[in-house]
Amino acid sequence: MALVCLAGLLGFDLLTSPDIRIGGLMVAVPALSATFLPPRQVLFVVLLTLPSVAVAALANDTLGTEAFPVSFATVALISVASVATASVRQRRERELAQSRWVATVMQNLLLRPLPRRLGPLSISSVYIAAEEEANIGGDVYAAAVTPGSVRVMVGDVQGKGLGAVEVVGYLLSAFRQAARNGTTLEQLPDFLDRSLRDELDEAQATSSDVPDSVTRRRALEGFVTAVIVEFSEGEDVIRIANRGHPPPLLIRQDKVLPLDPMETALPLGLGDLRAGRQHVDTYELAVGDRLLLYTDGVIEARDAAGCFYPLADRVARWTDRDSDEVLDTIRSDLLRHVGARPNDDVAMVAVQRMA
């Protein structure tokens, strides 16, 4: 493209009257090529631009004038600067690509993809990070197998950005450790709460010398809403522990039923404000039933008129679709509702009991 522009400018200058001089525009070709070409190619453009400027000056009878050395030196200076700019740009692009690759690997290690099948449960998931360049944010989901049961957790960390991702790491580590330790569902929320507060307190202590650090801010104000579901093999029920999280939706044939907790509980990280045994709700989960877990980034997404996204009403239209299709449809419909990328992270997990 740069060579075409250069040839076009030179040809136009040679074919038109000497009174019309556009040879000076050739200086823009190396400058523009520096924005998208590598340094060697920019240098090649420069080596063609300089003689083209001289040829244009010869055709316009300005080669022997006193102004020509000045204009030619200007072109040469801008050309050298263009090559240097291309070199800097290429180096920055490589550094940015390397940083993105490292971030992607770390994020994928932190938020592992959910398995498609765990025991009698089929699992589908969707994640939309609020940060455009990120794979994950403050929302979290995870699955774990314990002796005789399968657990799925969906959570939402207060805030977003790097601080929220840090808290996500704490929560996931505690969730997996609890599965290995054989922690019961009744004990699990309290275990997660204590582990999270311990990690936040340690983060606060280690970052006390940096008052404005992300880690310290998260340690001072971090908490997590979460819902944990457990399905035990050989049973027709699912057990749910909810810590301040939006209620799951039970999709049974053509009905959509919100499973509100019988007792309210504080989010994880605030357990020191009210101690007590975690209440666990039990619901029937027949073969073919589905459970939709989601974060408040879904139901609090607003359209241009300020209306929230009506998740339950929309899902009721798509009960005849499989879990993957339902989540894909919700994703597309949510983006249309918002009209842009959501302002908050979005996580959705559909769990279906198979035969």
Secondary structure as GFF3:
##gff-version 3
##sequence-region A 1 355
A	DSSP	alpha_helix	2	15	.	.	.	ID=ss1
A	DSSP	three_ten_helix	23	27	.	.	.	ID=ss2
A	DSSP	alpha_helix	28	33	.	.	.	ID=ss3
A	DSSP	alpha_helix	39	59	.	.	.	ID=ss4
A	DSSP	alpha_helix	67	110	.	.	.	ID=ss5
A	DSSP	beta_strand	117	118	.	.	.	ID=ss6
A	DSSP	beta_strand	121	128	.	.	.	ID=ss7
A	DSSP	beta_strand	139	146	.	.	.	ID=ss8
A	DSSP	beta_strand	149	157	.	.	.	ID=ss9
A	DSSP	alpha_helix	162	181	.	.	.	ID=ss10
A	DSSP	alpha_helix	188	206	.	.	.	ID=ss11
A	DSSP	alpha_helix	214	221	.	.	.	ID=ss12
A	DSSP	beta_strand	224	232	.	.	.	ID=ss13
A	DSSP	beta_strand	237	243	.	.	.	ID=ss14
A	DSSP	beta_strand	249	252	.	.	.	ID=ss15
A	DSSP	beta_strand	255	258	.	.	.	ID=ss16
A	DSSP	three_ten_helix	271	273	.	.	.	ID=ss17
A	DSSP	beta_strand	281	284	.	.	.	ID=ss18
A	DSSP	beta_strand	290	294	.	.	.	ID=ss19
A	DSSP	alpha_helix	296	299	.	.	.	ID=ss20
A	DSSP	alpha_helix	311	315	.	.	.	ID=ss21
A	DSSP	three_ten_helix	316	318	.	.	.	ID=ss22
A	DSSP	alpha_helix	323	338	.	.	.	ID=ss23
A	DSSP	beta_strand	346	353	.	.	.	ID=ss24
###
